[in-house]
Amino acid sequence: MLQYASRFKKHCYRSFILRYFGEWSKVQDCGNCSRCAPDRRVELAPEREPIREATVLPPSRPSASISHATAVSSTPEDSMVVALKVLSCILRAKEQLGRGKIAKILAGSEETSIQDFRSLSTYGILSSYPIRTITEMIDHLIAEGYIDAGQGLRPVIGVTPKGRQFLKDRTPISIPGARSGSE
């Protein structure tokens, strides 16, 4: 690999890429790539400390995004209700979908890929959360052992025995990102 890369030290990287994709140029030096303008290299930002817990701001519009900077408190009751809704949706979908589609169903997405599941009672039941946040909550339930992540290229999630026991006992649980309905 090093031999392959070293062959192009004397040539413009941009023109090489353009030629590879069929675009020919008479210009030998572009003045933009790291070979033609080595002083214009982009410096990467220093690494930051990893974020431990994803949290959510109350959505101001349907496409609200996750904010990792501020914490939103959640009570065990709020997390328990969210977990019950997620597990119920998985069971109502007969444990035949992946986490992305389950998140879209819970968020009430209008995508055609979940059109057949709009009749489920859990469709749109977590519409106050962005799909990304619901997916993160599903990931948390997977990490805690309530949901089986599945195997393969397109894993199908299912409820584990621990998750089924939770549905019966309704023991307190904490999910990062779950918030109280009063906010």
BELKA-V325576 format. One record per residue. PHI is phi in whole degrees, -180 to 180 (none if undefined). Layout:
# BELKA-V325576
phi
PHI
PHI
This chain:
# BELKA-V325576
phi
none
-63
-63
-62
-68
-69
-66
-106
-64
-92
-119
-66
-67
-63
-66
-62
-66
-62
-63
-58
-92
93
-106
-99
-138
-82
-75
-85
-121
-82
81
-119
-79
-69
-83
-80
-136
-63
-77
-97
-62
-87
-90
-79
-68
-65
-67
-105
-66
-63
-83
-89
-141
-83
-131
-130
-90
-58
-67
-94
-153
-57
-98
-61
-109
-79
-114
-86
-85
-114
-99
-114
-75
-130
-97
-58
-67
-63
-63
-64
-64
-62
-62
-61
-66
-65
-64
-64
-63
-61
-68
-68
-86
60
52
-122
-126
-86
-67
-64
-70
-61
-62
-67
-64
-63
-80
79
-62
-96
-62
-69
-65
-115
-56
-70
-108
-70
-83
-66
-67
-93
-65
76
-72
-118
-67
-79
-108
-68
-56
-61
-67
-62
-61
-66
-68
-63
-59
-64
-66
-66
-63
-84
92
-85
-126
-87
-73
79
-131
93
-68
-123
-67
-101
-90
-144
-87
-82
-56
-63
-67
-67
-66
-62
-62
-80
-85
54
-74
-60
-144
-120
-122
-61
99
-76
-132
-74
-74
-83
-87
